[in-house]
Structures are given as C-alpha cells and as structure tokens.
Amino acid sequence: MHTVCTKDAKSAPGQLPFANHVSALGDAFFNQRLAEMRRHARALLNHLHAGLHVSAADLVVIPRGLRAQHPAARRRLSGETAGFAGEPCTLILLHRFRNWIPAGSMMLVSLISYIDRNTLALLAPTMLAELKLSNEQYGWVLSGFSVAYMIGNLLWGRWIDRFGLRWAMTAAVGFWTLASSSHALTLGFASLFLARTALGFGEGATFPGGLRTVVQTLPPAQRARGVAVAYSGGALGALITPIIMTRVFGLWGWRGAFWFTGLIGLLWVLLWRRIHVPAHTTTETSANRPSWRDPRFWAFACSYAFGSAPLGFVLYYAPLYLKVLGKTQIELGDILWIPPVGWEIGYYVWGWWIDRTVAKAGFSVRSYRGLFTGLMLLSLLLGTVPFVSSFPLAMFLLFFAMFIASGFIIGTVSYATTAFGHRDSGFLAGLGAGSWSALVAVLTPLAGRLFDQHNYHAAFLISALFPCVGWAIWMALANLRSTCSIPK
C-alpha cells in the first residue's frame, strides 16, 4: 500500500484534456487507497472496542506502552482518530515501518556474521605468512568452517522453529562472538582450525533466523523483499569489512581486529533483547512439510548450493588472486569492497523482481524455470576472469558473479517456501545455507590446491560451472510429482 500526497484536483490554466484525465485518475486512485486505510483503522478500533482478539501484526500499530491497557488505548485512539481526516495514513505507515524492524535486525546480525568470517579472508595474506601456513592448509581451515556451518544451519534451524527466535538467536550470536574473539589467540594451524570451526557452527543460525523472522512478521506479497533485507547484511558485511577492518588492522594488528569483531557481536545481543517479534502461528498441515523423499527437497538444496557456490569462491579466493596480481594488503582493503556491492544490490533487485514477476505468475514452476535459466547462463562469465588483462574488467566480473549468485539464493528460497509453506522456514533456510556450506567445504581445498599450483584458470572455470550443475538438477527434479505440488 502506497501513500500519495493530496493535491488540488483542478487543472492549471491551459492544461490539456488528456492531462486532466490523468489527473482525475490519480485523484481517484488516491481517494480509493485512502478509503482502504480508513477502513483498516476503523476495523482495528472496532475490534478493540468489542474486546475481540487482534493479531500481533495489527496490534503493533498501537504504542507498546498501551497494548496491555485496552480501555485506555481505546479512549486515546478513539479521540485521536475522530473523523479519520489523516490519521489512517499515520497508523498504516507506523504499522508498516514497525513490521520491518525485525527484518532489519536480521540484516544487522547477518552483517556482523559476514564481518566475522570475512575478516579472516581479508587478512589471510598477512596471517598465513605470520603463522607459516600454506594455501592448502588455509583451504582446510575454510573447509572446517564450512562443515561446522552446514551442521549448525540444520541444528539451529530446528532449534529456532522449536524454541523460538528470542532464545535461539541470543544463544547463537553469543556463542559465535566468543568463537570470533578466540581467533586473536591462535598460534598455528590447529588452533585456527578449532576457532574457525566453532565460528562456523554458531553462524549457522544466521539465515534460519532471518527467514523465520520474515515469515513471522511480513505478508506473503512482501516476503521476497523481506528475505532480501534480512539476508543483505551478509553482502553489506562483505562490502564494508575491507573498509573497516583494514583500518582496525592498521591500528591494532590482525589479533586486535578479531577482538573488535567480538565487541560488535556483543552489542547486537544487547540490541536484540529490546526488539519485539510477534509470536508465530500457522494453520499449515504436516502434509506440506519438507521430506527427503520429496524431489523438490533435493531440487531446492542442490540449486541453492551449486547456484550460490561462486559466492564462497569470490569471498575466500579473490584476495589471494588479487595478491598474485601485485596488490598489497592495504590496497586490498581499498578494492575488495567492490565485488560485494554486486551481492548487496542483487538481493534487492532479485527480491523486487520475484515479488513483481514470479509472484504475479502464481509462483509457478515455469516462472522459476525462466529465472534460473537466465541466472545459470550469466554465471558462466566468472570463468573468464583469468583471461582478462584489464584489472577494472576483472573487478567488474567478480562484482557481477556475486550479483548473479544472490539471485540464486533469493529465487531458491522463494521456491522452497512456496513448495513447503512457512512452518519449517527455519529448517529450510538452514538446509539451503547448510547445503551451500557443504559444497564450499569441498570447493575451497580444491581451489587452494589449484592456487598453490598457480592453475588459476581451472579454479575459476570450475567455480563458474557449479551453477550449471545446480540448474540441471533443479530442472530434472522440480517438475516431478510429489505429495504437494506448486502450479506448473
């Protein structure tokens, strides 16, 4: 629902008849939308007057301090909204803004998550030299993170669905804050591997918490954009990590940088305790729940993992590749924010696209097929990076690869929540992110070995082909019959 400012319906002198017609249509549209807002506000007040139940999504319109005092709330609202000259607009805007606050808090937690994980990727050249680690050992450290992240996604997804967002997210962020700080105490491969593995397990709650928050607080028509907001903190974290952490590194060294990541995690935990998230209710039946026997279960897991695999490759190995091209650690901090901009923009672009096109097509398999086919073809451009002699063009290709990979994430999550409903949204988010993490656990040591061999062409080509595999699996499984199908 959009709020449009009122304006004089009379046309200016000399205005053309066509312009008069357009102006009249605009006024009619505005009046219709205003009437809808007035009806919504009146219905809310009537429910309160009658002592009837009002959902948490509607009750959020009333200031929190008055929610427990219905008589006082009724008197205040009744007096302030007499005639409803302009108050309905205020109520609806307040309602919409507050509904987006929980998604915004999930954006912050995913931002912190990616600052924590990308600090190692950014400082890897310096840390590997000081700790005397090879690129292959670095790959195994990343693999340990990925395996723990995979397990954490599945477990935290179930815990969030069962015990609720408040407890689970507090525990998860508190745990990974300690794990991130422990990186400052590492002395070699073993201690770095353990710290990274613990971090991966804790951060497994990031995307399950984000998707669960969106389905509890936003209507279906806004959920693709809600997922974009909740997930976009990851891209934003990857974007600002080089800018912020390079400065922190310059002041306090790489160990001080990890103490800094622990501090910002602690601040989020304190903020999270102050944010209101409505309780989740559902009428979905168990017949619509995800099952490993359902082909769409595997279609989602594989298309999410393979489609977004280039994200992990660009995040973890772009710094090492640019180092090969002659960039210093300080110079890396000045340019590594560029590829994640594509990731950040991609979340919002693809979220808007799905809400505007796929949703209008009834979330049909055909609409998803066109989306995924286009994304698959465009993802092949990543394989051309080592063949490019222009450094700005190489940076653009890394930017574009992350832009396309974000489309696979938003698209596959939308497909999964359409196919299976929202009751197990935390588990579905964990399944997708966990599948991606499992694949990255295989990809990173392989890429590390190819980098040790200076075989950069093969490393980029393999990463570019992964989305093609995910697309092929989705095409083969998405149309198969199952207990609960989506429109074709």
C-alpha positions in Angstrom: 0.0 0.0 0.0 1.5 3.3 -1.0 0.8 6.7 0.5 0.3 9.5 -2.0 0.3 13.2 -1.1 -3.0 15.0 -1.8 -3.2 17.7 -4.4 -5.7 20.1 -5.9 -7.8 18.2 -8.4 -8.3 21.3 -10.5 -6.1 21.6 -13.6 -3.8 24.5 -14.2 -4.8 27.1 -16.9 -4.1 25.7 -20.4 -3.8 22.1 -19.2 -4.6 19.6 -22.0 -7.8 17.4 -21.7 -5.6 14.3 -21.6 -3.7 15.7 -18.6 -7.0 16.5 -17.0 -8.0 12.9 -17.4 -4.7 11.6 -16.0 -5.1 14.0 -13.0 -8.6 12.8 -12.4 -7.4 9.1 -12.4 -4.7 10.0 -10.0 -7.1 11.6 -7.6 -9.5 8.7 -7.8 -6.6 6.3 -7.1 -5.6 8.3 -4.1 -9.1 8.5 -2.7 -9.5 4.8 -3.1 -6.3 4.0 -1.2 -7.2 6.5 1.5 -10.6 4.9 1.9 -8.9 1.5 2.3 -6.6 2.8 5.0 -9.6 4.4 6.9 -11.5 1.1 6.8 -8.4 -0.8 8.1 -8.1 1.7 11.0 -11.8 1.6 11.8 -11.8 -2.2 11.8 -8.9 -2.2 14.3 -10.7 0.2 16.6 -14.0 -1.7 16.4 -12.2 -4.9 17.4 -10.6 -3.2 20.4 -13.9 -1.7 21.4 -15.6 -5.1 21.3 -12.8 -6.8 23.2 -12.1 -9.1 20.3 -8.7 -10.7 19.5 -6.3 -8.5 17.4 -3.3 -10.2 15.8 0.2 -9.2 16.7 0.7 -7.8 13.2 -2.2 -5.3 13.7 -1.6 -4.7 17.4 1.8 -3.3 16.5 0.0 -0.2 15.3 -0.7 0.8 18.9 2.2 2.0 21.0 3.7 -0.8 23.1 3.0 1.0 26.4 -0.8 0.9 25.7 -1.1 -2.7 24.4 -1.7 -4.1 27.9 -4.4 -1.4 28.7 -7.2 -1.8 26.1 -9.6 0.7 27.7 -7.0 3.5 27.8 -5.9 2.5 24.3 -9.5 2.6 23.0 -10.1 6.1 24.5 -6.9 7.5 23.2 -7.3 6.1 19.7 -11.0 7.0 19.5 -10.2 10.6 20.4 -7.2 11.0 18.1 -8.9 9.4 15.1 -12.3 11.1 15.2 -13.3 11.7 11.6 -10.1 10.0 10.3 -9.1 13.0 8.3 -5.4 12.0 8.1 -4.8 9.6 11.0 -5.3 6.3 9.0 -2.2 7.2 6.9 -0.2 7.7 10.0 -1.4 4.4 11.5 -0.7 2.3 8.4 2.7 3.9 7.9 3.6 3.2 11.5 2.3 -0.3 11.2 4.4 -1.0 8.0 7.6 0.5 9.5 7.4 -1.5 12.7 6.7 -4.7 10.8 10.1 -4.2 9.0 12.2 -3.6 12.2 12.7 -7.4 12.9 13.9 -8.0 9.4 16.2 -5.0 9.8 17.6 -6.6 13.0 18.3 -9.8 11.0 20.1 -7.7 8.4 22.4 -6.4 11.2 23.1 -9.9 12.5 24.0 -11.2 9.0 26.2 -8.1 8.6 28.1 -9.0 11.8 28.3 -12.6 10.7 30.0 -11.7 7.5 32.3 -9.2 9.1 33.4 -12.0 11.4 34.0 -14.5 8.6 35.4 -12.1 6.0 38.0 -10.7 8.5 40.0 -13.9 8.0 39.6 -13.7 4.2 40.8 -10.1 4.2 43.8 -10.7 6.5 44.7 -14.1 5.1 47.8 -13.0 3.3 49.3 -11.5 6.5 48.1 -14.3 8.8 49.3 -17.1 6.5 52.8 -15.5 6.4 53.0 -15.0 10.2 51.6 -18.4 11.1 53.5 -20.1 8.3 50.5 -21.8 6.7 50.1 -22.9 3.1 47.2 -22.1 0.8 46.1 -25.7 1.1 46.1 -25.5 4.9 44.1 -22.3 4.6 41.7 -24.3 2.4 41.3 -26.9 5.1 40.6 -24.2 7.7 37.8 -22.9 5.5 36.6 -26.4 5.0 36.3 -26.9 8.7 34.3 -23.7 9.0 32.0 -24.9 6.1 31.3 -28.3 7.6 30.5 -26.9 11.0 28.4 -24.2 9.3 26.5 -26.9 7.4 25.7 -28.8 10.7 24.9 -25.6 12.5 22.4 -24.5 9.9 20.4 -27.7 10.2 20.5 -27.7 14.0 19.9 -24.0 14.6 17.1 -24.1 12.0 15.3 -26.8 14.0 16.0 -25.1 17.3 14.7 -21.8 16.0 11.5 -23.5 14.8 11.0 -25.4 18.1 12.2 -22.9 20.8 11.6 -19.6 19.1 13.7 -16.7 17.8 14.4 -14.9 21.0 16.3 -17.7 22.8 17.9 -19.3 19.8 19.4 -16.2 18.3 20.7 -14.9 21.6 22.5 -18.2 22.2 23.8 -18.4 18.7 25.2 -14.9 18.4 26.7 -15.1 21.9 28.5 -18.4 21.0 29.9 -17.2 17.7 31.0 -13.9 19.3 33.2 -15.9 21.7 34.5 -18.0 18.8 35.3 -15.0 16.7 37.3 -13.4 19.5 39.2 -16.6 20.1 40.9 -16.1 16.6 43.0 -13.5 18.3 44.6 -16.3 20.4 45.6 -18.6 17.6 49.2 -19.8 17.3 49.1 -22.2 14.3 47.0 -24.4 12.1 45.3 -26.5 14.9 44.1 -23.5 17.0 43.0 -21.6 13.9 41.1 -24.6 12.7 39.3 -25.1 16.0 38.4 -21.4 16.3 37.1 -21.3 12.7 35.1 -24.5 13.2 33.4 -23.1 16.3 32.6 -19.8 14.5 31.0 -21.8 11.6 28.7 -23.7 14.0 27.5 -20.6 15.7 27.0 -18.6 12.5 24.8 -21.4 11.2 21.8 -19.6 12.9 22.1 -16.5 10.7 19.9 -17.4 7.7 17.5 -19.7 9.5 16.8 -16.8 11.9 16.5 -14.4 9.1 13.9 -16.4 7.1 11.9 -17.3 10.3 11.8 -13.6 11.2 10.5 -12.6 7.8 7.7 -15.2 7.6 6.6 -14.2 11.2 6.4 -10.5 10.5 5.6 -9.9 6.8 2.8 -10.9 4.5 3.5 -13.2 1.5 3.5 -10.4 -1.1 6.5 -8.8 0.7 8.5 -11.8 1.8 10.9 -12.0 -1.1 11.9 -8.4 -0.4 11.9 -9.2 3.3 14.3 -12.1 2.7 16.4 -9.6 0.6 16.6 -7.2 3.6 17.3 -9.9 6.2 20.0 -11.6 4.0 21.5 -8.4 2.6 23.5 -7.9 5.8 25.9 -10.6 4.5 26.6 -8.7 1.4 26.9 -5.4 3.3 29.3 -7.1 5.7 31.4 -8.3 2.9 31.3 -4.8 1.4 32.4 -2.9 4.5 34.8 -5.4 6.0 37.7 -4.3 3.9 37.0 -0.6 4.6 36.6 -1.0 8.4 38.9 -3.9 9.2 41.8 -2.7 7.2 41.8 0.4 9.4 41.5 -1.7 12.6 44.3 -3.9 11.3 46.5 -0.8 10.8 45.9 0.4 14.3 45.9 -2.9 16.4 47.1 -5.7 14.0 45.2 -8.8 13.0 44.8 -10.0 16.6 43.2 -6.7 17.6 40.9 -7.0 14.5 39.3 -10.2 15.9 38.8 -8.6 19.4 36.9 -5.9 17.6 34.6 -8.5 15.9 33.7 -9.8 19.4 32.7 -6.4 20.6 30.2 -5.7 17.8 28.6 -9.1 18.3 28.1 -8.3 22.0 26.4 -5.0 21.1 23.9 -6.8 18.8 22.9 -9.2 21.6 22.1 -6.3 23.8 20.1 -4.7 21.0 18.2 -7.9 20.2 16.8 -8.1 23.7 14.9 -4.8 23.0 13.2 -5.8 19.7 9.7 -7.1 19.7 9.0 -10.1 17.3 5.3 -11.3 17.1 4.7 -14.9 18.0 4.3 -17.3 15.0 1.0 -19.0 14.4 0.3 -21.3 11.4 -2.6 -23.4 10.1 -0.4 -25.5 7.7 -0.7 -29.3 7.9 2.1 -31.8 8.1 1.4 -32.9 4.6 3.1 -29.8 3.3 6.3 -30.2 5.3 9.7 -30.9 3.7 10.7 -34.5 3.4 13.8 -36.1 1.9 11.5 -38.3 -0.1 10.1 -35.3 -1.9 12.1 -34.5 -5.2 11.6 -30.8 -4.6 13.6 -31.1 -1.3 16.7 -32.1 -3.3 15.8 -29.6 -6.1 16.0 -26.8 -3.6 19.1 -28.0 -1.7 21.1 -28.6 -4.8 20.1 -25.4 -6.7 20.8 -23.3 -3.7 24.2 -24.8 -3.1 25.5 -25.0 -6.6 23.9 -21.8 -7.8 25.5 -19.7 -5.0 28.8 -21.6 -4.9 30.6 -18.7 -6.6 29.9 -16.5 -3.6 32.2 -18.6 -1.4 34.9 -18.8 -4.1 35.0 -15.0 -4.7 34.8 -14.2 -0.9 37.7 -16.5 0.0 40.0 -16.5 -3.0 39.6 -13.1 -4.6 42.0 -11.6 -2.0 44.6 -14.3 -2.9 44.1 -13.9 -6.6 44.4 -10.1 -6.4 47.6 -10.5 -4.3 49.0 -12.5 -7.2 48.3 -9.6 -9.4 50.5 -7.4 -7.2 48.2 -5.8 -4.8 49.4 -5.1 -1.2 47.4 -5.8 1.9 46.4 -2.1 2.3 45.5 -1.9 -1.4 43.2 -4.9 -1.0 41.3 -3.1 1.7 40.7 -0.3 -0.8 39.2 -2.5 -3.6 37.8 -5.7 -2.0 34.5 -3.9 -1.2 33.7 -3.7 -4.9 32.5 -7.3 -5.6 30.2 -7.5 -2.5 28.4 -4.4 -3.8 27.0 -6.7 -6.6 25.9 -9.1 -3.9 24.1 -6.4 -1.9 22.4 -4.9 -5.0 21.5 -8.3 -6.2 19.5 -9.2 -3.1 17.2 -6.2 -3.6 17.0 -6.4 -7.4 16.1 -10.1 -7.3 13.8 -9.7 -4.4 11.9 -7.0 -6.2 11.9 -9.0 -9.4 10.4 -12.1 -7.8 7.7 -10.1 -6.0 6.8 -8.3 -9.2 7.0 -11.2 -11.8 7.2 -14.6 -10.2 4.5 -13.7 -7.6 2.2 -12.3 -10.3 2.6 -15.6 -12.2 1.3 -17.5 -9.2 4.8 -18.8 -8.2 4.6 -21.3 -11.0 7.4 -23.7 -11.9 7.5 -22.1 -15.3 8.3 -18.7 -13.8 11.1 -20.1 -11.7 12.4 -22.0 -14.7 12.9 -18.8 -16.7 14.6 -17.1 -13.8 17.1 -19.9 -13.0 17.9 -20.4 -16.7 18.9 -16.8 -17.1 21.0 -16.8 -13.9 22.8 -20.0 -15.0 23.8 -18.6 -18.3 25.1 -15.3 -16.8 27.1 -17.1 -14.1 29.4 -18.5 -16.8 31.1 -15.1 -17.1 33.1 -15.8 -13.9 35.2 -18.3 -15.7 36.7 -15.6 -18.0 38.4 -13.7 -15.1 41.9 -15.2 -15.6 41.8 -14.5 -19.3 41.1 -10.7 -18.8 44.1 -8.4 -19.0 42.1 -5.3 -17.7 42.1 -5.0 -14.0 38.8 -2.9 -13.8 37.1 -5.5 -16.1 38.3 -8.3 -13.8 36.8 -6.5 -10.8 33.5 -6.0 -12.6 33.3 -9.7 -13.4 33.8 -10.5 -9.7 31.1 -7.9 -8.9 28.8 -9.5 -11.5 29.4 -13.0 -10.3 28.2 -12.1 -6.8 25.2 -10.2 -8.2 24.1 -13.3 -10.1 24.7 -15.7 -7.2 22.4 -13.6 -4.9 19.6 -14.2 -7.5 20.0 -18.0 -6.9 19.7 -17.5 -3.2 16.6 -15.3 -3.3 15.0 -17.4 -6.0 15.5 -20.8 -4.4 14.3 -19.6 -1.0 11.2 -18.3 -2.6 10.7 -21.6 -4.4 11.1 -23.6 -1.2 8.7 -21.5 0.9 6.2 -21.8 -1.9 6.6 -25.5 -2.2 6.7 -26.4 1.5 5.0 -23.5 3.3 6.4 -21.5 6.2 6.0 -23.7 9.2 9.5 -25.1 8.7 11.1 -21.9 7.3 14.0 -22.0 9.8 14.8 -25.6 8.7 14.5 -24.6 5.0 16.9 -21.7 5.4 19.3 -24.0 7.3 19.0 -26.6 4.6 19.9 -24.2 1.9 22.8 -22.5 3.6 24.0 -25.8 5.0 24.0 -27.4 1.5 26.0 -24.4 0.3 28.4 -24.8 3.1 28.9 -28.5 2.4 29.7 -27.7 -1.2 32.1 -24.9 -0.3 33.8 -27.4 2.1 34.7 -29.4 -1.0 35.4 -26.4 -3.2 37.8 -24.5 -1.0 40.6 -27.1 -0.5 40.4 -27.9 -4.3 40.7 -24.2 -5.1 43.6 -23.9 -2.6 45.5 -26.7 -4.3 44.9 -25.2 -7.7 46.2 -21.8 -6.4 49.3 -23.5 -4.9 49.9 -24.9 -8.4 49.2 -21.4 -10.0 46.4 -23.0 -12.0 44.0 -20.1 -11.7 42.2 -20.8 -15.0 40.9 -24.2 -13.7 39.9 -22.8 -10.4 37.8 -20.0 -11.9 36.3 -22.3 -14.5 35.2 -24.9 -12.0 33.5 -22.3 -9.9 31.7 -20.9 -12.9 30.3 -24.3 -13.9 28.8 -25.1 -10.5 25.6 -23.1 -11.1 25.1 -25.1 -14.3 25.0 -28.3 -12.2 22.5 -26.8 -9.8 20.3 -25.6 -12.7 20.4 -29.1 -14.3 19.4 -30.8 -11.0 16.6 -28.3 -10.4 15.3 -28.8 -14.0 15.3 -32.6 -13.5 13.5 -32.6 -10.1 11.3 -29.6 -9.8 8.5 -31.0 -12.1 8.4 -34.5 -10.5 5.1 -35.4 -8.8 5.0 -35.2 -5.0 2.5 -35.1 -2.2 2.1 -31.4 -2.5 2.9 -29.6 -5.8 3.0 -26.0 -6.8 1.4 -24.7 -10.0 3.2 -25.5 -13.3 
